[in-house]
Amino acid sequence: MGATKPSGDHWPFMEFKIALSVTDTAADGHHVRVRLLHKPVGSQQVFTWPWRSNTAGSGETLSVSTTAQSEAGIEHTGVEVARFEGDRKLNSCTDWN
């Protein structure tokens, strides 16, 4: 995951450029998903963005470029990657930028 923060005095309230990617590394019949997380300015509350699914199979990578903006501002960005069986999350991990 990569996030390009805008510049200027009001950067938390401007549009961020976001790059997400996830590779399915296990031939286990499950698919993987990735999503953006963010914390607004002055808060530890975590907001989750929609999942992006990689159902192409083992060894395949999904790459997504998008933007993010919030009225409350974005102070921190993060990513959650998870392994799914259908719509059931089996396990996941997160990392903050």
N, C-alpha and C positions, 0 to 999 in steps of 0.2 A: 504494500500500500504506500502511496505517496500522496502528499497534500502540498500544494503550492499556496502558501498564504499570500493574500493580497498585500500591497504596500500602502502606506499612508497612515494618517492618524486614526482613522476609523476602520482599520483592517478587519477586526473581528466581525463587523457587520456587512462586509462586502463578500463577493462571490469567491469561493475557493475552487481551485482546479484539483480534481481527485482522480487518481489512477488506482484501480484495484485489479489484482490478479490472483488466481488460485489454480494450482495444479493437482489433479487427482493422482496420487502416487501409489495407491494400493489397489490391486485387482481383487477387491472384496465384494463387488456387486453393489456397493453403496455409492452415492454421489456426494459431491462437496458443494458448499455454498460459501459465499463471502458477502460481508456487508460493512458499510461505514458506520462508525459510532462517533458521537460528538458530545462534548460537555459545553454548555453555554457559559458566557462570561460570568465569573463570580459564583459558580455553582459546581457541585460535584455530581449533579443529576446526569445520568447517561441517557441520551436519546439514540434510538436505533433507526437506521434507514432500511429500506427494503432489501431482502436477500437477493443475490444474483446467483443463479444455479449453474453448475458445471455438470451436465449429465452426459458428456461425450465419452466418458470411460477413462480407464487407467492410462496415465501418461499424457493425457490431454490437458491443456491450459485454457482457462477463460480469462480474458483481459478486458477491462471495462474502463473507459474514460468518461467522466461526468463532472458535474459541478455541484456545489453545496452552498447554501446560504440559510441563515436563520435570523428572524427578527430579534431574538435574544442574544445574537452574536455567537460565534464559535471560538472558544478559547483553546480547546484541545480536540484533536481528532484521533481516532483509533480505528481498529479493524477487528472484526470477529470472523473466524474461519471455523466451519463446522462440517461434520460428516453426518449425512442424513440417510434414513431408510424411509422412503416416501416423504411424508411431512413430519416425521418424528426425528428430532435432533438426538443423535447418539452421543456425541461429545463435541467439545469446541474449545478454542483458545482465543484469547484476545491480546492485543498489543496496542500501546498508546504511543503516538508520535510526539 
